[in-house]
Structure formats: C-alpha cells, structure tokens
Amino acid sequence: MRDTPLGKALHWSDAGRLDARALAIAALGMTVPVLAGLATGRPEIGFTIGLGAMLLTDAPTASDAGNIERPSPGSAIPPAALAVISATVICGAPSPWADIVMVLLAGCAAAISGYSRPVAVAAIRFVIYLVLSYTLLQSAGAHRGGAALIFGLGALWNIALRMLLTGPKAEPVETAPPARKPPTPAQLRAHWRKTMSQLAGWQFPIRVLLGLAAASVLRHLWLSHHSGWIVLTVALLTQRPIEPLPVKALQRALGTSLGVALTWAILVGAPSHVVLAVAICVLAAVATLLRPRSYLACAVVSTPVILLVIDLGKPIETALLTDRLAATAMGAAIVVAANLALDLMLKTTTPTTSKKGV
C-alpha cells in the first residue's frame, strides 16, 4: 500500500519538532495584514496582502529543485518582484497575447533552471509566482495595478518577517566532510550547454510550455467557469523530474476536493468578515506548517484560503466551487499527459537516459 501512488499520496512525513519561528512567521504573515484591513474598513486589502505572504511561503523551492538547501529569505525578493512586475505588464495586453507572453516567460525561466541549483530555485519560484500573480490580476479587472501593488506588499511582508524571525544558521558539526569547491561560472555554463544539447535537458521547459499553453486554451474555451484555476494547477504541479503519474498531482486533486468541501462549510458558518478573517488566518498558519509534512493535507487547508481571498466580495456559490474542482482535475490531467508524452519520447530517443531528468 505504501508503495502505490495512493499510499505515497497519503504518506505523512515526520518533519521533526514544531518550529516556533515557522509558526510565528505563518501566523503573523496573514493575521497582521487582515487585522489592519479590518481596522481600516478595507478587509479585501488586508486579505490580499496576507495571501501574498502565504503564497510566497508556499511556493515550491527545495523539493522541486532537486532537494537543495532552502535559500535565504532575501534571495526570494528578485524572482518574486520580477514575477509580479511581469504579470502586471502582460495583463495589460489583449487577452490571447497576454497568455502567450506569460507562457513564453515561464518557459524561458524553466529553460535556465538547469544552470545551477540557486538558479533552479529562483526560476521555479518565478514560474509559480508569475502564474499566481497573473491569475490574481486577471480576476482584478481594471484594478489590477492596485492589486499587483497590494499583492507585492504581501511578498515583502513575508520576506521581512523571515529576515526578522529567522535565527542564525547552526554551526556545522566537526565530523561533517569539508564542502566541495563550488564550480566556476565557466564550468556552469559548459555544463548547462551540454545538458541543453540533449532532449533530456529540454524536458522541463517543454512540459511547462505545453502544459501552460493547453491550460490557457482551455481557460479561453471555458471563460464562464472561472477557469484560471486550470493554469494555476498546471504551474503548481509541473516539477523538474518526470513522473508518469506524479504523486503531487494526485495529492492536489484529492486535497482540492476536500478543500472545496471545507470552503463550503466555512461559507455556511461564517456570518461576518470577522469570523471569515479568523478562519482564513488559522488555515493560512496551519497550511504553512503542514506543507513539509503532507502536501495533501496542506492542499486541503490552503484551498479555502486562496478561493476565499481571490473571490472576496463576490458571491461564492456551489457552482463556482464545482468549477474549481473540475479545473483542478483538468490541470492535473494536463500535467500527467505531458509527463507521459515526454517520458515516452525520452525512452524512444535516448533509451539509456534516466527518467529522473536533470
């Protein structure tokens, strides 16, 4: 059971004892902006800033870039800022062209992700944050400029909290082997050029391009159903290593299904903005703590936060929640199809190439 896709999806990781700093960052990241928004009579601004803080925390980093070390908080600023600025600029273009530019930018970032491990972290963060920002700004309509600024403030707020509350790094133990000399820029460029001369080196950018392009086409064919969620799902589930049946896709589908049901329960039991604010703040903190332990559980509690904040002030009916669920299934299917296609191509053209990609 444990080795089956369902068993892996339900697996709970023992991430060690609870980190008080992580709890404080998660709680303050959403709670402080929400309280400020309620106090000033602009709850939608507080919720959007809090969402920006939470999504930056949850953006895939080490796990999607080859189990590399978590980057410093300050290193998140350039890709996050560039993503928000890019999304703001391209959202002003006519509809089909905006999607095309978004897809090409994400593909370019994926193409350079193989240059080095720090670049991989920054590139993956850029892709996720670009699509998140683009999805949010598309729903903001004529107010997308203000929404981008508010969303960006959330990212800066998260980074500021992490810088203030993250303690100094632990000293390396004496028995640890000496660190290897890092490769030079010339060596990195040579390795990247060699990698990109083979199909295996292009598998990640190809899957990003194909997946986001297919999701964008479906979004335009399904405009009346709030289907930007399809594009967001594809961005979240497309990882660098190729898995014919990604466990993360199954976790996202199951988690969103349960998350939609939880969203409905919150809407039924939240008679005011204050009750809704409490629910969102609690869920945002819990989602951040659950992510290293279970992506499935994290998806369950983070889905209501994203749904409630993105659609704040709009009537959220059962049909909308059903649309989100269907969009998640479509996005997961696109990712699985792209993985299967590229995996088959790699086996056919380069039989000795490892399926794990680069």
TAZIBEL-V716224 format. One record per backbone hydrogen bond with DSSP energy under -1.0 kcal/mol. NH is the residue of the N-H (numbers start at 0). CO is the residue of the C=O. E is the energy in kcal/mol with one decimal. If there is no record, write none. Layout:
BEGIN
nh=NH co=CO e=E
nh=NH co=CO e=E
END
This chain:
BEGIN
nh=7 co=3 e=-2.6
nh=8 co=4 e=-2.1
nh=9 co=5 e=-1.9
nh=12 co=292 e=-3.2
nh=14 co=12 e=-1.3
nh=22 co=18 e=-2.1
nh=23 co=19 e=-2.3
nh=24 co=20 e=-2.7
nh=25 co=21 e=-2.4
nh=26 co=22 e=-2.6
nh=27 co=23 e=-2.8
nh=28 co=24 e=-2.0
nh=30 co=26 e=-2.6
nh=31 co=27 e=-1.4
nh=33 co=29 e=-1.8
nh=34 co=30 e=-2.8
nh=35 co=31 e=-2.2
nh=36 co=32 e=-2.5
nh=37 co=33 e=-2.5
nh=38 co=34 e=-2.4
nh=39 co=35 e=-1.6
nh=41 co=36 e=-2.3
nh=45 co=41 e=-1.5
nh=46 co=42 e=-2.7
nh=47 co=43 e=-1.9
nh=48 co=44 e=-2.3
nh=49 co=45 e=-2.3
nh=50 co=46 e=-2.3
nh=51 co=47 e=-2.3
nh=52 co=48 e=-1.9
nh=53 co=49 e=-2.4
nh=54 co=50 e=-2.9
nh=55 co=51 e=-1.6
nh=56 co=52 e=-1.5
nh=57 co=53 e=-2.1
nh=58 co=54 e=-1.0
nh=64 co=61 e=-1.1
nh=66 co=61 e=-1.6
nh=75 co=72 e=-1.5
nh=76 co=73 e=-1.3
nh=79 co=75 e=-1.9
nh=80 co=76 e=-3.0
nh=81 co=77 e=-2.7
nh=82 co=78 e=-2.1
nh=83 co=79 e=-2.3
nh=84 co=80 e=-2.5
nh=85 co=81 e=-2.5
nh=86 co=82 e=-2.6
nh=87 co=83 e=-2.2
nh=88 co=84 e=-2.2
nh=89 co=85 e=-2.6
nh=90 co=86 e=-1.7
nh=91 co=88 e=-1.1
nh=92 co=89 e=-1.5
nh=97 co=93 e=-2.4
nh=98 co=94 e=-1.7
nh=99 co=95 e=-2.0
nh=100 co=96 e=-2.5
nh=101 co=97 e=-2.2
nh=102 co=98 e=-2.6
nh=103 co=99 e=-2.4
nh=104 co=100 e=-2.7
nh=105 co=101 e=-2.2
nh=106 co=102 e=-2.3
nh=107 co=103 e=-2.5
nh=108 co=104 e=-2.2
nh=109 co=105 e=-2.2
nh=110 co=106 e=-1.9
nh=111 co=107 e=-1.5
nh=114 co=111 e=-1.8
nh=119 co=115 e=-2.1
nh=120 co=116 e=-2.1
nh=121 co=117 e=-2.3
nh=122 co=118 e=-3.0
nh=123 co=119 e=-2.5
nh=124 co=120 e=-2.3
nh=125 co=121 e=-2.4
nh=126 co=122 e=-2.4
nh=127 co=123 e=-2.3
nh=128 co=124 e=-2.7
nh=129 co=125 e=-2.8
nh=130 co=126 e=-2.1
nh=131 co=127 e=-2.4
nh=132 co=128 e=-2.6
nh=133 co=129 e=-2.7
nh=134 co=130 e=-2.6
nh=135 co=131 e=-2.2
nh=136 co=132 e=-2.9
nh=137 co=133 e=-2.2
nh=138 co=134 e=-1.3
nh=142 co=139 e=-1.7
nh=143 co=140 e=-1.3
nh=146 co=142 e=-2.2
nh=147 co=143 e=-2.5
nh=148 co=144 e=-1.8
nh=149 co=145 e=-2.4
nh=150 co=146 e=-2.9
nh=151 co=147 e=-2.5
nh=152 co=148 e=-1.9
nh=153 co=149 e=-1.4
nh=154 co=150 e=-1.4
nh=155 co=151 e=-2.2
nh=156 co=152 e=-2.6
nh=157 co=153 e=-2.2
nh=158 co=154 e=-2.3
nh=159 co=155 e=-2.6
nh=160 co=156 e=-2.1
nh=161 co=157 e=-2.2
nh=162 co=158 e=-2.2
nh=163 co=159 e=-2.1
nh=164 co=160 e=-2.7
nh=165 co=161 e=-1.7
nh=175 co=172 e=-1.3
nh=187 co=183 e=-2.4
nh=188 co=184 e=-2.6
nh=189 co=185 e=-2.2
nh=190 co=186 e=-2.4
nh=191 co=187 e=-2.5
nh=192 co=188 e=-2.6
nh=193 co=189 e=-2.1
nh=194 co=190 e=-2.4
nh=195 co=191 e=-2.5
nh=197 co=194 e=-1.4
nh=201 co=198 e=-1.3
nh=205 co=201 e=-2.5
nh=206 co=202 e=-2.0
nh=207 co=203 e=-2.3
nh=208 co=204 e=-2.7
nh=209 co=205 e=-3.0
nh=210 co=206 e=-2.4
nh=211 co=207 e=-2.5
nh=212 co=208 e=-2.2
nh=213 co=209 e=-2.5
nh=214 co=210 e=-2.3
nh=215 co=211 e=-2.4
nh=216 co=212 e=-2.1
nh=217 co=213 e=-2.3
nh=218 co=214 e=-2.1
nh=219 co=215 e=-1.9
nh=220 co=216 e=-1.8
nh=221 co=217 e=-1.1
nh=224 co=221 e=-2.1
nh=225 co=222 e=-1.1
nh=229 co=226 e=-1.7
nh=231 co=227 e=-1.8
nh=232 co=228 e=-2.3
nh=233 co=229 e=-2.2
nh=234 co=230 e=-2.1
nh=235 co=231 e=-2.1
nh=236 co=232 e=-1.8
nh=237 co=233 e=-1.6
nh=249 co=245 e=-1.5
nh=250 co=246 e=-2.5
nh=251 co=247 e=-2.5
nh=252 co=248 e=-2.4
nh=253 co=249 e=-2.5
nh=254 co=250 e=-2.9
nh=255 co=251 e=-2.7
nh=256 co=252 e=-1.9
nh=257 co=253 e=-2.2
nh=258 co=254 e=-2.5
nh=259 co=255 e=-2.7
nh=260 co=256 e=-1.5
nh=261 co=257 e=-2.1
nh=262 co=258 e=-2.4
nh=263 co=259 e=-2.1
nh=264 co=260 e=-1.9
nh=265 co=261 e=-2.2
nh=266 co=262 e=-2.4
nh=267 co=263 e=-1.9
nh=268 co=264 e=-1.8
nh=275 co=271 e=-2.0
nh=276 co=272 e=-2.6
nh=277 co=273 e=-2.3
nh=278 co=274 e=-2.2
nh=279 co=275 e=-2.5
nh=280 co=276 e=-2.6
nh=281 co=277 e=-2.3
nh=282 co=278 e=-2.4
nh=283 co=279 e=-2.5
nh=284 co=280 e=-1.9
nh=285 co=281 e=-2.4
nh=286 co=282 e=-2.7
nh=287 co=283 e=-1.6
nh=288 co=284 e=-1.5
nh=289 co=285 e=-2.0
nh=290 co=286 e=-1.6
nh=292 co=289 e=-1.5
nh=293 co=289 e=-3.1
nh=297 co=293 e=-2.2
nh=298 co=294 e=-2.4
nh=299 co=295 e=-1.7
nh=300 co=296 e=-1.6
nh=301 co=297 e=-2.4
nh=302 co=298 e=-1.7
nh=305 co=301 e=-2.3
nh=306 co=302 e=-2.6
nh=307 co=303 e=-2.8
nh=308 co=304 e=-2.1
nh=309 co=305 e=-2.5
nh=310 co=306 e=-1.8
nh=311 co=308 e=-1.5
nh=313 co=310 e=-2.1
nh=320 co=316 e=-1.8
nh=321 co=317 e=-2.4
nh=322 co=318 e=-2.2
nh=323 co=319 e=-2.1
nh=324 co=320 e=-1.9
nh=325 co=321 e=-2.5
nh=326 co=322 e=-2.7
nh=327 co=323 e=-2.0
nh=328 co=324 e=-1.9
nh=329 co=325 e=-2.3
nh=330 co=326 e=-2.7
nh=331 co=327 e=-2.5
nh=332 co=328 e=-2.1
nh=333 co=329 e=-2.2
nh=334 co=330 e=-2.1
nh=335 co=331 e=-2.4
nh=336 co=332 e=-2.5
nh=337 co=333 e=-2.5
nh=338 co=334 e=-2.4
nh=339 co=335 e=-2.6
nh=340 co=336 e=-2.3
nh=341 co=337 e=-2.4
nh=342 co=338 e=-2.5
nh=343 co=339 e=-2.1
nh=344 co=340 e=-2.1
nh=345 co=341 e=-2.5
nh=346 co=342 e=-1.9
nh=347 co=343 e=-2.0
nh=348 co=344 e=-2.7
nh=349 co=345 e=-2.3
nh=352 co=349 e=-1.9
nh=356 co=353 e=-1.2
END
